[in-house]
């Protein structure tokens, strides 16, 4: 099992309400899922929650607020999760976990992924087989890297394109999902955030041999998404150049060095 990546829950002070042309406060009904998926979600115990907020301005002059809620408890595969208390609300016709179905051909990822997300994604495609574009509006990362990489392979195998609209933000483990698109598009102002992973014992990629399974999993994933071996190694090194507690902000041109963008 891969280590879980802490999320980079960083969002602009004024997140555009028109990311997909709909109000951010629109509520979306939760779609019915299988009994197994529902059981996995309900099995999580109630955690202890602590929230902190900080504000700063980055090198581009953009003002950011980070709202961090740390939940301590026992869950499938981890004993610590980090959530944001202010996710954008996207209008749609159904919801499957972190996915909102916008129409018959479009879905959006609007929240962190977890161990149930591959099943949620499969359920969404079963109900809406015509989905061909996944919009990534405000994507903080993942609670479970093993499931996240599996989800990315599912997105790629399904022939789905990924798109970051104007004002979009893709961070931490969500970057792997953007790379999963068979084609990828990002608005000029789209931003990405990367950092090294860290497991529950505090170990990171440099605590293991370069060819250890935990490191190979990411390199193999990047190659499966279309990167050359050289680009896969360079991109993985880039993400690991910043410790898990930090964030390296990237722009569209930075990502385009490693994978083709439309």
C-alpha positions, -999 to +999 in steps of 0.1 A: +000+000+000+013+034-009+017+062+016-011+087+018-004+122+005-014+151+027-035+175+008-024+210-003-056+227+008-048+261-006-075+283-022-077+319-034-095+343-011-120+350-039-126+317-058-145+326-090-181+317-088-182+311-125-157+283-128-182+263-148-208+290-152-229+280-122-232+293-086-207+279-062-233+274-035-256+251-055-263+219-038-260+186-057-279+154-047-257+124-037-262+095-062-271+061-049-241+038-047-236+002-041-240-013-006-203-020-004-193+016-011-219+029+013-207+006+040-171+017+035-180+053+039-203+047+070-176+026+087-154+057+094-156+067+130-162+102+142-128+120+144-116+148+166-113+180+146-091+211+150-092+240+125-066+266+118-065+294+092-036+314+077-033+340+049-004+350+027+005+364-007+026+343-032+053+355-055+027+363-082+009+386-059-021+363-054-035+364-019-043+329-005-061+316+026-054+281+039-081+266+061-069+234+076-090+210+095-071+181+111-091+151+120-076+125+142-092+091+142-090+056+127-100+051+091-093+027+063-056+029+058-048+060+079-051+076+113-049+112+102-067+131+075-066+168+065-098+184+051-108+218+040-140+233+054-148+254+024-152+234-009-168+251-039-203+238-047-209+230-084-244+226-099-250+193-115-275+165-120-259+139-097-230+134-074-207+104-068-184+110-039-159+138-051-174+138-086-203+159-098-220+151-131-226+184-149-243+169-179-243+137-200-208+144-213-191+163-185-182+156-149-162+177-124-139+167-096-146+191-067-132+174-036-104+152-023-103+115-033-102+086-009-103+048-009-139+048-022-132+070-052-124+043-078-158+027-070-176+060-071-160+068-105-170+034-118-205+039-106-206+073-123-196+059-156-221+031-153-249+056-149-235+082-173-214+063-199-212+093-222-189+113-199-158+123-219-144+153-200-135+157-163-133+193-152-109+199-123-121+230-105-107+230-069-089+197-063-070+195-030-054+160-032-061+126-018-065+107+014-052+075-002-025+074-029-030+038-037-066+044-046-057+077-063-032+061-087-058+034-094-084+060-101-060+078-125-055+046-145-092+042-147-097+078-160-070+072-186-084+038-197-119+053-200-107+077-227-116+108-206-100+142-211-091+164-182-097+201-182-088+229-157-111+259-163-103+295-156-095+299-119-089+262-114-065+248-088-051+213-088-029+203-059-010+175-044-024+140-054-049+157-077-020+165-101-017+128-109-054+128-119-049+157-142-021+138-159-045+109-164-064+126-191-060+112-226-059+148-236-052+176-211-062+213-212-056+240-186-066+276-187-037+300-187-043+310-151-046+274-138-023+267-109-008+234-097+008+226-063+032+197-057+051+184-027+067+151-016+045+124-001+049+113+035+037+081+051+021+077+086+055+070+101+070+103+087+090+086+059+093+102+025+106+091-009+142+097+000+140+072+029+136+044+003+159+033-025+151+049-059+140+015-072+120+006-042+084-004-050+070+027-033+090+049-056+086+028-087+048+030-083+049+067-092+074+064-120+054+035-136+023+056-133+038+086-150+050+064-178+016+048-182+002+084-185+025+090-215+056+105-201+090+093-214+112+076-188+133+108-186+103+130-181+088+107-155+120+107-135+124+145-138+088+151-127+090+128-098+122+145-087+104+179-090+075+169-068+100+155-042+122+186-042+098+202-017+091+185+017+055+174+024+050+203+048+058+227+019+043+235-014+058+242-048+035+262-070+036+255-108+020+271-138+008+257-170+041+262-188+058+242-160+035+212-165+039+214-203+076+206-200+066+170-190+033+162-209+016+176-239-013+200-232-040+211-257 
